[in-house]
Every structure is written in C-alpha cells, then in structure tokens.
Amino acid sequence: MNNHVRVVIRWVAFWSLAPLAVMFGQTGNQGSSRTQAGEQIFKSACAACHGADGRGTAKEIAGFERPRTFPDFTACDQTTPEPNTTWKDVILHGGPTRGFSDIMPSFGEALTSEQIDDVIALLRSFCRNPHWPRGELNLPRALVTEKAYPEDEVVISTALNAQGAPGGTTHIIHEQRFGVKNQIEIDVPINFQDQSHTWYGGIGDTTLGVKRTMFSSLRSGSILSLFGGAILPTGNKARGFGTGTTTFETFAAFDQLFRSNTFLQTQLGADLPRHTQIAPQSIFFNTAIGQSFAANHGLGRLWSPMVEFLGARDLVDSAKMNWDVLPQMQVTISRRQHVRANLGVRVPVNNTAGRGIQIVFYVLWDWQDGRLNEGW
C-alpha cells in the first residue's frame, strides 16, 4: 500500500467517525449497550478493512495486501490471549505503536476513550467460545513460581551462585498451548559448576509435563490450573546434575488479579521419585506478590516489581522446611511487550548451610504475539 492510499484511509476513517463521536457523546446515557455502540462505530470506520464479521475484507475490496499479523477477530486462539490494553493502544495510537503495520491508523483524535472501549467490547463478541482464558489473567511471570495461565513462551532462565562454589543452572523452557485450556511444557536444565577447581557442565534432569486450566474468570480475576509431569533422569548423578531416577511432579497453581493491578500467584505441589531410596519425596509451596505499573496511562512499557516466598521440604524424618525470599523486577523490552526480562536475588531465610545467595534472571519470548525480530 502506498502512502497516498494510507492517507485516504486515515481521512475517511476520521471524518466518518467525527459525527458518530458527537452522536454517542449525546446518547451514551440513554441505555445503549456498550456492544451496540461499538457496533455502530465498527461498521462506520473499521468494517471496510476488518470485515463486517471481523474476519477481514478480501484484498480485492480492501485494496491492500494483508500483513501477516492481520487479525481474525473470530479466531479465539488469536484474540483471547490479548488483553484489552493492547487493543486500546493500537486503536488509540495506530499499529506502529506496538510494532504492527502502519496500515492500522490512529483513532486517538476521532474517538474518546469510552468509545474505544465500546469498539473493544464488540471485538470481544466475535469469539463465540467463552471458555478460553482471557489475556488479562496472563500475569507477569515470576522467576520460580509457575503461573496458572496456559502460555506460548520460550524462556531462558538462569540462576548463578553468588556465594559458595561458583556455578549455576540455565533452564531452557518451551511452553505451547493446545486446545482451549491446555499447555505442554519441556524444561531442559544445563548445569555448569566449579568442582575442586575444575569446571564441569552438562544437561540436568529434563521435565515433560502438561498443564490444564480448571477454572478461569475475568470477572473475579481468578484462574486455577493443575499440572502433571515427569522429570526424566537425563542428568549425570555422579556430578550432581541429576537424581538418577524418574520423578513424577504435580502441582496446583492459583492466580488472583485485583482491580488495582496487584496480583497474587500461588503454587503448591510435590515431587515423587520412583525410587525413594535414591531421592526423597518432597513438597513445595511458592507464592509471588506483585504490582504492575505501565507508562502512557496504562498502555506503555510494563514494570512489575514482585517478591516471592519459596518453601520446600523433603518428606523424611527430622527434615525442616527451607524458606527463601526472592525480590525481583520484570520489565517489558519490546514495544509489542512479547519480549520481557526479569532480574532478582534469591536469599535463604533459614537452614542456610549449603544454601547460598543466588542471582536469578530470565529473558522470555511470547512467540504467539510475533516473531522475535518483530515489534521493536
């Protein structure tokens, strides 16, 4: 599409919306529903490109080649992971604000904030299946506590020893949704340690698992999931990189989002080795408390300070619960917010013998939201 056509689209959209902005400003208090109001605006200014049904207008009619990221609003797997703030930012400031095509113009001068919310309410109605968990419940990922939301992510997470013997572990994690509520997870740890002034490295025990959302409600801000998986003995036990036995892992994850953008994430689970004479059974409890702040009236770069409280205990006589505290900060890096980073310090609270302070950090890529080289 050339620049002349883009200018025409912007002007047509603006002047077609100008009288609607006045009309809805006068009649917004007369009982019209949000979706009905959004439908009028959508038909006037959006349907020419996005189609009356939200699937997109054919190239021969729209007059431009669709970019790869052009949305189909009836495809629940595409739309439900997106929070309303993402759509509002794009409608208000145009596609480039989130690294999308400039075919999508800005409507910030043509629509009020409330009218944009009306359009978003209509867009949400195009997904007919209410069982898909909404993107608002996809809370910022903590460094250790697993969240309940089924995700499409690649995460590279590293923990480095700040005390004791030099070394650390890097986890390469792949998460992929399938169906409406399910996710598979593959976690491959890579260990590197200085043992008696000689460095050793190798793969640790690999985790294969499935997570399923059991309950989610945008109205209450709650989501609950269950996880089941196996930790395979792929690591070298002699080097301390593995347990030497298959371990079954299970946990429940419950997340709660509050209206103030404060959030709480909890995870309760157990590791159950097949051969308890080689490795003991254990339980763990993790919780993360955080708050999200965003620039540009809640639409810009997202900062999420959090603190985690981590507990674990072997199920053997005289064992004690080990407690750690992990303050951290997550921040979005790309304009599309699909690449994020987190940095924290894990500090043992009790039973500190052999458990030193660690520097923990990760970089994650939400590949459902775009390619790694997009959205910058």
C-alpha positions as MATLAB code, in Angstrom:
seq = 'MNNHVRVVIRWVAFWSLAPLAVMFGQTGNQGSSRTQAGEQIFKSACAACHGADGRGTAKEIAGFERPRTFPDFTACDQTTPEPNTTWKDVILHGGPTRGFSDIMPSFGEALTSEQIDDVIALLRSFCRNPHWPRGELNLPRALVTEKAYPEDEVVISTALNAQGAPGGTTHIIHEQRFGVKNQIEIDVPINFQDQSHTWYGGIGDTTLGVKRTMFSSLRSGSILSLFGGAILPTGNKARGFGTGTTTFETFAAFDQLFRSNTFLQTQLGADLPRHTQIAPQSIFFNTAIGQSFAANHGLGRLWSPMVEFLGARDLVDSAKMNWDVLPQMQVTISRRQHVRANLGVRVPVNNTAGRGIQIVFYVLWDWQDGRLNEGW';
ca = [
       0.000    0.000    0.000;
       1.439    3.426   -0.965;
       1.435    6.492    1.302;
      -1.373    8.166   -0.640;
      -3.778    5.278   -0.003;
      -2.850    5.225    3.693;
      -3.637    8.945    3.986;
      -7.002    8.407    2.302;
      -7.892    5.614    4.738;
      -6.993    7.781    7.730;
      -9.058   10.734    6.486;
     -12.046    8.582    5.597;
     -11.922    6.916    8.994;
     -11.622   10.245   10.807;
     -14.449   12.054    9.037;
     -16.758    9.064    9.206;
     -16.190    8.852   12.954;
     -16.478   12.548   13.733;
     -20.309   12.687   13.590;
     -20.526    9.380   15.442;
     -18.380   10.766   18.241;
     -20.846   13.619   18.687;
     -23.885   11.348   18.443;
     -22.649    8.850   21.018;
     -21.481   11.633   23.268;
     -25.098   12.815   23.376;
     -26.824    9.442   23.568;
     -24.375    7.419   25.620;
     -26.568    7.826   28.703;
     -29.760    6.666   27.002;
     -29.305    2.983   27.756;
     -27.436    1.785   24.648;
     -25.282   -1.202   25.480;
     -21.534   -0.990   25.048;
     -21.518   -3.642   22.338;
     -24.278   -1.942   20.357;
     -22.468    1.384   20.496;
     -19.247   -0.285   19.405;
     -21.038   -1.978   16.516;
     -22.107    1.362   15.032;
     -18.552    2.708   15.159;
     -17.097   -0.535   13.810;
     -19.457   -0.595   10.812;
     -18.657    3.023   10.005;
     -14.866    3.023   10.262;
     -13.486   -0.496   10.758;
     -15.518   -2.932    8.654;
     -14.039   -1.653    5.385;
     -10.746   -3.333    6.330;
     -11.702   -5.818    9.050;
     -14.959   -7.027    7.505;
     -18.427   -6.886    8.997;
     -17.829  -10.252   10.685;
     -14.315   -9.429   11.936;
     -12.574  -11.894    9.604;
     -11.065   -9.255    7.345;
     -12.086   -7.875    3.972;
     -10.823   -9.522    0.799;
      -7.808   -7.912   -0.871;
      -9.835   -7.052   -3.979;
     -12.224   -4.962   -1.875;
      -9.879   -3.564    0.774;
      -7.284   -2.535   -1.799;
      -4.198   -3.705    0.095;
      -2.251   -6.861    0.809;
      -2.890   -8.096    4.331;
       0.203   -8.150    6.546;
       0.995  -11.469    8.210;
      -0.202  -10.093   11.574;
      -3.617   -9.008   10.275;
      -6.136  -10.240   12.877;
      -9.119  -12.537   12.502;
     -11.269  -11.480   15.447;
     -13.344  -14.660   15.256;
     -10.245  -16.810   15.936;
     -10.335  -17.228   19.704;
      -6.799  -18.591   19.861;
      -5.546  -15.309   18.364;
      -7.698  -12.844   20.269;
      -8.231  -14.179   23.797;
      -4.527  -14.041   24.789;
      -4.535  -10.289   24.113;
      -5.571   -8.016   26.995;
      -7.800   -5.030   26.261;
      -4.888   -2.643   26.859;
      -3.075   -3.999   23.800;
      -6.041   -3.393   21.523;
      -6.698    0.013   23.044;
      -3.122    1.120   22.468;
      -3.287    0.075   18.809;
      -6.669    1.749   18.213;
      -5.626    4.908   20.029;
      -2.138    5.339   18.576;
      -2.104    3.171   15.439;
      -0.376   -0.082   14.521;
       3.250    1.103   14.770;
       2.867    1.847   18.489;
       3.053   -1.924   19.079;
       5.270   -2.741   16.145;
       2.418   -3.655   13.794;
       1.776   -2.413   10.252;
       1.033    1.277    9.672;
      -1.996    0.140    7.655;
      -3.764    0.390   11.021;
      -4.309    4.149   11.559;
      -4.638    6.049   14.812;
      -8.133    6.929   16.042;
      -7.000    8.954   19.033;
      -8.359   12.205   17.546;
     -11.644   10.682   16.376;
     -12.794    8.614   19.356;
     -12.964    9.098   23.080;
     -11.520    6.548   25.469;
     -15.027    5.290   26.269;
     -15.897    4.863   22.599;
     -12.738    2.840   22.036;
     -13.830    0.624   24.932;
     -17.162    0.181   23.138;
     -15.388   -0.992   19.978;
     -13.265   -3.417   22.001;
     -16.414   -4.812   23.622;
     -17.741   -5.585   20.144;
     -14.440   -7.155   19.051;
     -14.592   -9.443   22.072;
     -18.017  -10.679   20.989;
     -16.581  -12.134   17.753;
     -15.037  -15.010   19.731;
     -18.037  -17.253   20.395;
     -16.383  -19.670   22.830;
     -16.412  -18.238   26.382;
     -14.164  -20.973   27.785;
     -10.884  -19.544   26.522;
      -8.946  -17.905   29.420;
      -8.539  -14.181   28.821;
      -5.175  -12.477   28.435;
      -5.734  -10.213   31.439;
      -5.241  -13.346   33.578;
      -1.823  -13.946   31.999;
       0.024  -12.361   34.926;
       3.711  -11.359   34.828;
       5.858  -14.480   35.092;
       7.706  -14.840   38.381;
      11.235  -16.260   38.476;
      10.259  -19.506   40.234;
       6.501  -19.656   40.906;
       4.669  -21.218   37.951;
       1.603  -19.316   36.820;
      -1.784  -20.812   36.056;
      -2.305  -19.320   32.585;
      -1.584  -21.656   29.614;
       1.157  -19.953   27.649;
       3.062  -19.918   24.357;
       6.533  -18.947   25.506;
      10.215  -19.698   25.259;
      12.057  -18.836   28.466;
      15.789  -18.888   29.184;
      16.172  -18.675   32.955;
      19.499  -18.673   34.808;
      20.458  -18.914   38.492;
      24.082  -18.064   39.395;
      25.679  -18.746   42.754;
      26.696  -15.521   44.487;
      28.081  -17.472   47.451;
      29.850  -20.781   47.793;
      31.233  -22.764   44.876;
      30.988  -20.930   41.529;
      28.379  -22.269   39.159;
      24.784  -22.127   38.129;
      21.960  -23.607   36.121;
      20.239  -22.370   32.971;
      16.778  -23.700   32.146;
      15.617  -23.672   28.526;
      11.833  -23.869   28.727;
       9.368  -24.307   25.885;
       5.651  -23.879   26.604;
       2.950  -24.399   23.994;
      -0.830  -24.244   24.212;
      -3.084  -26.800   22.593;
      -6.848  -26.830   22.616;
      -8.729  -24.311   24.705;
      -7.221  -24.843   28.149;
      -4.112  -26.983   27.799;
      -0.355  -26.465   27.652;
       2.636  -28.739   27.214;
       5.951  -27.862   28.840;
       9.513  -29.017   28.175;
      12.221  -27.861   30.582;
      15.859  -28.733   29.836;
      18.348  -27.569   32.502;
      22.018  -27.024   31.664;
      24.370  -27.095   34.656;
      27.860  -25.670   34.999;
      29.875  -25.909   38.214;
      33.388  -25.494   39.548;
      34.114  -28.736   41.376;
      37.531  -28.785   43.085;
      38.842  -26.084   40.721;
      37.687  -27.975   37.651;
      34.678  -26.820   35.644;
      32.077  -29.363   34.619;
      28.922  -28.900   32.618;
      26.069  -30.967   31.362;
      22.337  -31.418   30.947;
      20.287  -31.949   34.095;
      17.054  -33.862   34.559;
      14.535  -32.913   31.859;
      10.897  -32.155   32.687;
       7.994  -33.090   30.397;
       4.571  -32.006   31.577;
       1.013  -30.965   30.787;
      -0.937  -28.139   32.404;
      -4.703  -27.693   32.181;
      -6.836  -24.746   33.235;
      -9.618  -25.936   35.507;
     -11.272  -22.574   36.145;
     -10.872  -19.015   34.916;
     -12.991  -15.920   35.425;
     -12.200  -12.441   34.167;
     -14.974  -11.058   36.365;
     -13.359  -12.329   39.580;
      -9.785  -12.119   38.259;
      -9.125  -15.748   39.186;
      -7.561  -18.687   37.366;
      -6.748  -22.206   38.590;
      -4.684  -24.876   36.802;
      -3.350  -28.358   37.507;
      -0.029  -29.735   36.268;
       1.267  -33.266   35.915;
       4.579  -34.347   34.505;
       7.697  -36.465   34.716;
      11.254  -35.391   35.475;
      13.433  -37.767   33.461;
      16.881  -38.832   34.761;
      18.866  -37.303   31.902;
      21.450  -35.655   34.173;
      24.743  -37.056   35.449;
      24.062  -38.127   39.041;
      27.765  -38.512   39.823;
      28.352  -34.838   39.008;
      25.300  -33.752   40.969;
      23.409  -32.842   37.801;
      20.568  -35.334   38.305;
      18.789  -37.600   40.778;
      19.276  -40.876   38.930;
      15.583  -41.770   38.969;
      12.372  -40.723   37.262;
      10.371  -38.271   39.375;
       6.678  -37.534   38.986;
       5.812  -33.896   39.584;
       2.391  -32.443   40.216;
       1.164  -29.062   41.366;
      -1.820  -26.751   41.533;
      -1.402  -23.097   40.526;
      -3.879  -20.386   41.512;
      -3.543  -16.750   40.451;
      -5.582  -13.748   41.526;
      -5.637  -10.364   39.808;
      -7.049   -7.395   41.697;
      -8.542   -4.223   40.219;
      -5.524   -2.187   41.297;
      -3.271   -4.370   39.073;
      -1.934   -6.025   42.207;
      -1.613   -9.770   41.756;
      -1.043  -12.906   43.792;
       0.266  -16.197   42.406;
       0.450  -19.428   44.397;
       1.808  -22.878   43.584;
       1.534  -25.993   45.760;
       2.983  -29.297   44.630;
       5.065  -32.392   45.217;
       7.968  -34.254   43.625;
       7.536  -38.018   43.890;
      10.589  -40.057   42.809;
      10.020  -43.570   41.558;
      12.851  -44.882   43.747;
      12.680  -43.165   47.139;
      15.873  -44.862   48.279;
      17.724  -42.791   45.670;
      15.931  -39.455   46.132;
      13.379  -38.453   48.805;
       9.866  -37.325   48.111;
       9.337  -33.611   48.694;
       6.694  -30.920   48.754;
       6.964  -27.268   47.781;
       4.956  -24.096   48.220;
       5.689  -20.947   46.225;
       3.881  -17.644   46.207;
       4.514  -14.374   44.394;
       3.028  -10.975   45.215;
       3.424   -8.121   42.759;
       2.120   -4.922   41.258;
       2.146   -3.816   37.617;
       2.759   -0.232   36.524;
       2.525    0.951   32.930;
       3.529    4.212   31.307;
       1.274    6.216   28.969;
      -1.893    5.895   31.078;
      -1.520    2.147   31.459;
      -0.789    1.405   27.782;
       3.008    1.644   27.602;
       6.031   -0.226   28.935;
       5.079   -2.505   31.820;
       7.071   -2.662   35.060;
       6.200   -5.418   37.554;
       8.038   -5.497   40.889;
       7.415   -8.762   42.739;
       8.561  -10.679   45.770;
       8.425  -14.462   46.016;
       8.344  -16.606   49.140;
       9.609  -20.105   48.363;
       9.289  -23.140   50.621;
      10.407  -26.748   50.127;
      10.681  -29.775   52.418;
      11.824  -33.349   51.978;
       9.328  -35.900   53.291;
      11.764  -37.640   55.638;
      12.049  -37.722   59.416;
      13.570  -34.638   61.064;
      13.569  -32.664   57.798;
      12.799  -28.952   58.028;
      11.059  -26.566   55.668;
      13.562  -24.455   53.743;
      12.369  -20.904   53.122;
      13.763  -18.411   50.606;
      12.750  -14.874   49.692;
      13.206  -13.609   46.129;
      12.610   -9.899   45.336;
      12.632   -9.153   41.614;
      11.611   -6.805   38.813;
      10.103   -7.779   35.467;
      10.020   -5.298   32.575;
       8.767   -5.477   29.000;
      11.523   -4.888   26.458;
       9.841   -4.820   23.044;
       7.100   -2.379   22.062;
       4.793   -5.335   21.491;
       5.607   -6.499   25.039;
       6.222  -10.024   23.777;
       9.853   -9.977   24.940;
      10.378   -9.475   28.672;
      13.161   -9.748   31.213;
      13.253  -10.338   34.953;
      16.065   -9.960   37.494;
      16.074  -10.912   41.172;
      18.116  -12.104   44.150;
      17.231  -15.355   45.928;
      18.135  -15.240   49.619;
      17.803  -18.222   52.016;
      15.904  -17.292   55.186;
      16.650  -20.371   57.323;
      18.742  -23.553   57.203;
      21.385  -21.617   55.297;
      24.109  -24.279   55.497;
      24.957  -25.210   51.919;
      22.328  -22.812   50.545;
      23.852  -19.557   49.388;
      22.505  -16.396   47.773;
      21.791  -16.627   44.035;
      21.363  -14.083   41.248;
      18.381  -15.169   39.150;
      17.251  -13.749   35.814;
      15.423  -14.693   32.637;
      14.502  -13.497   29.169;
      11.209  -14.723   27.707;
       9.698  -14.558   24.255;
       5.925  -14.882   23.861;
       6.054  -16.274   20.335;
       2.278  -16.245   19.901;
       2.480  -12.422   19.801;
       5.002  -12.323   16.975;
       8.423  -13.284   15.728;
      11.469  -12.460   17.769;
      12.582   -9.772   15.316;
       9.138   -8.091   15.231;
       7.550   -5.489   17.453;
      10.599   -3.385   18.246;
];
